[in-house]
């Protein structure tokens, strides 16, 4: 599944850095269509467990269909602000979620509460205004916090987590291709042959200490 993901490199790098492998338990918060949940399921195997959480029941149904061959994926309808799992997990993950929620810090705190001590929280969020289409800044008017990626390291620390690493990556291209298709899906506008730099995606790797304040 990662090979079809426009932002596959920062996602694959994060999972590799953590050594995610067979038997891991993880939650994908704001799972959407389940792409990341299925990618995680392939890595953790049938001995692991993936909770795919989304507030939209239609997203839950899409995830259930996408993960039909993976019994280790459990699709759940639940708001990120109300995240509550039946067991602690090794990894709580979100991507393109915090820019839409009312209070990003409270969501990160819920994610921190969901993982075991010394477990991991990984968040990937954009700096939307740093994206470019034909040299002009990209906007996302429907997002509550379109540039939340720029605040992500400080938000992670404020949630009581230990910031282990952080970086930003942005796919770029010109003309037809996956980057143009992704932008058209995101904005509803075909960029045609314009050069594109997608919004930099800030990735944070954070560890939960033995006690979170």
N, C-alpha and C positions, 0 to 999 in steps of 0.2 A: 504493500500500500504506500510506503514512503516514496517510492519512485515516481508516483503520480502527483506528489505534493509540491506545489510551487516553492513553499518554504521548507522543503525536505531537509536541506543541509543543517539549519540550526536545530531542527527537531532531532535528526539522527545524531548530531554532535552531542546534544544534551543527554540523550539516552545512552550513548556510548560512554560519555564521561562518568555517568553514574554506575555503569556496569549492569544495567537492567538485564535480567536474564530469567531463565526458567524458575518458576515458583514464586515470582514476585506478585504482590498484591498492589493494585494501583486504582486510582479514581481519575477519570477524565471529566473535569467540571466544565459544563457548557459544551457537551460532546457534539452537538449539532447532528450531522449526518453519520457520525460514527467512524470517520476515516482514521482518526488517531487511536480510538479505542480498538479498532481491528488491527492496526499496526502493532499496538502494545500486546494484543492477544497473541499475535504470531510470535512475539519475542518471549512472553512468559510461559507459553505452552499450556497444556491442559492441567498442569499442576499449580498454575497461578490463578489469579482472579482479577478481572477488570470491571469496575463499576463505571458505567457510562451515564452521567447525570446531566439532565437538561430540564429546564423549566417548561419546555414546550412538549406536550404529549405527541405531537406529530414528529418531532425530532426523535423521541423515544422509539416510535414505531419504525422510523427510517433506520435507526441504529440496530434495532432488533432484526430487521431484514438484512442489513449489511453484514451483521455478525451471525447469521443463521448457522454457519458451520462451526462456530466457536462457542461451545457450551460454557466457557469460562467468562464470557461477557454477560453482565447483568445490566440491562437498560432500566433506568429509574427516572421517573418524573419528580424533580425536586429543584427548588430555587437555590442558586448558589449561596444566597444569604442564609439559607436554612439547612445547609449541608450537614447531614447526619447519617453515618454509615453503621452497619451492624458490627463492624470490626475495624481495628486500626489497620492502616495500609502502609506500605513501604514508600509509596510515591503518590503525591497529589499533583495533578497537572492541569494547567489551563492555558488556552491560547485564544486571542481575540475575544476575551470574555470581559476583562476588567474595564475596557473602554465603554461597555454598555451598562454596567451595573450602577446602582445609585452610589454605593460606598465601597470603592475598591479595597480599602483597608480592612473593612469588616469581612469581606469575602476571603482575603488572604488569611485572616485570623481563623476563620472556619476551616480553611484548608489545612492550616497548621494544626488545628485540633484533631483533624481526621487522621494524621499520620502518627506512627509510633515514635517514641523518643529515638533520636538519631536518624529518623526517616527524612525523606526529601520532599521539598516543594519546588516545582519548576513552573514558572510563569513566563509566557511569551506574549508581549504586547507591543503594538506599533507606536511609532512617532509619525502619525499620519501626515502632518504638514511638511515633513521632510521628504515625502514622496514627490515625484515629478512626472508629469505627462506633457511632452512637448516643451519641456523646460519650465512649466508653470507648476506651482504648488498644488498638491492634491488635497482635497477637502472631503470630510465625511460628516455632513451636517446632522445625520441621525445619531451619531455617537455622543454620549454624555461626556466622555473624557478622551477625545481623539488622540491626544499626545501623552497618554498615561505611561507609555513606555519610557519616557524621559524621567518619570518619577519612580519607576519600578524598584530600583535598588533601595531608595530611602523608604518606600512603603514596606518592603520586605523586612528591613531592620525594625521599623515601627511596629510590625506585627509580632515581634519577639523572636524572629528567626535569625540564624547566623548566615550572612551572605557569604557564599563560598566563591562564586564567580559571576560575572555578567559581561555580556558582549552584544553587539548589534550587527545584523546582516540584512542586506536588501537585494533581492533578485532584480536584474535589469535586462532589457532587451529592446529591440526595435522591429516593427513589422509583425506579421502573423506568427503566432506561437503560443505556448502555455502562459507566458506572462501577460500577453494581450488578452487572452481568453479569460484569465483570472480577473483582470481589471474590468473587463466588460461585464462579467458576472457580478462583481462588487459594486459597480457604479451604474450599470445599465447603459453605458455609453461605449461604443466601439472606438478604440483609439486609432484604428486604421494603421498607418505607417509611422505614427509619432513615436519618438523614443520614450521609453518608460523606465523609470526607477520606482519600483514599488516601495511602500513605506518601510523604513528600517524596522526590523522586528528585534526588540530588545529581549534577550533571554537572561533570566536569573536562575542560578542554582542556589538553593538555600536549604540548610539543614536545621532540623528541629533539635534544640538542646534537650537535655534530660528534663528540664522544667522550663515552660514558657510562661512569661509573666502575663 
